[in-house]
Amino acid sequence: LGKKLKIQAGYSLGWHAIGKEMEVTRTKGNTCIAELDGQPIVSIYKKYLNVIPDKYLIRNTCEFPLVIKRKEMTVARTPSGYTKDGSIYLTSDIHKGEKVRLSYGNPAHILVESFKMCQGMANFEPQGLMAWICGNRIAILKEAGKKEVSYYSNLFPHAIGAYSFAEIMQCSMGGGVLNSSIVVVGMREETIEISQKVSVISDVQLQDKEDIEIPYTNRLLTFLEAITSELEESNRKLEKMATVDDLTGIYNRRRIENVLEYEINKRTKEGHLCVIMFDIDHFKVFNDTYGHEVGDIVLQKVAQCALSVIRKQDTLGRWGGEEFLCVLPDTGIEAGFEVAERIRQTIEKMYFAEVDFVTVSVGVTVATADDTEEMIYQRVDRALYRAKETGRNRVIRG
């Protein structure tokens, strides 16, 4: 408890996420999963691991715990039992709405990650050391588990520790109750001089050597990890293609329609959802006079200009051609009109090197209690049309 006491804590998992991310859609209490992505969890284990709930469940799944990102820390959850209806009990808490993935444990990777943490602890130069090692690590590492213990006993011969099934580490980066991890706490006092810098002794191979045969399981796991990485990158690209307009970089029509649908369904008060539609005045003239490349540049700059002045809670998308739609949640007509006017004025004052100046006509409306998406679209479109009919470069309420 002394003021000169210094403490350094760390944890190492070493399991790597694999496969797609899934959402916990139904739980039973705070340690039992019934469904992932709306499917019974037993079907997930059957599909990916060919495992069913039986007396060998823990043994068959300990290499593949579920992993969850909590803030900046990854925590693991391994099955600890099952119910008659096929729900799976986990070692600790899990919550509806959390995103999880299966993971795999490669003993070589687990040891490397642990050794790196031990090196960091050696730099701290502890005078006391405590370690908690999850029993699941022993199940995976088997005889190699002695190596992990030796890293810390070589660092500090008088280290104390214990095997656990729910080691705990909570800090500003996240964490909480962990699993499959090793948690290490080092302590020292500044006033005591350390006569000799401690070092870490290990036979862990941190870097691959070409003249060493790589075990089959390591090659297979590397292959699976590479495939997972490629699939994740492909999914990111597909998701972007499905939601982002290629030209302007803002949401496309499909995505902005989804946003509006979501906001209509969740609104709780009439008059608290605003929609703005605007388009570029005389845009056809720009294309005909300067060419489509210049027209594309104008679209890009208008989109970014509007994006820079809307509020954080607002969502902007390209509706089609030179038209844009902006959804303003929890916003009445007066506040919505102010946002629309800010968009109009900012674009009007902006200098475009290719065409000098550009203006937009704007329609704005507020959703009523009985409005459907189509009714809102029609009303804001009529307001936009009136803005064009009455001279352009103005905002009209619908």
Disulfide bonds with the S-S distance in Angstrom:
none
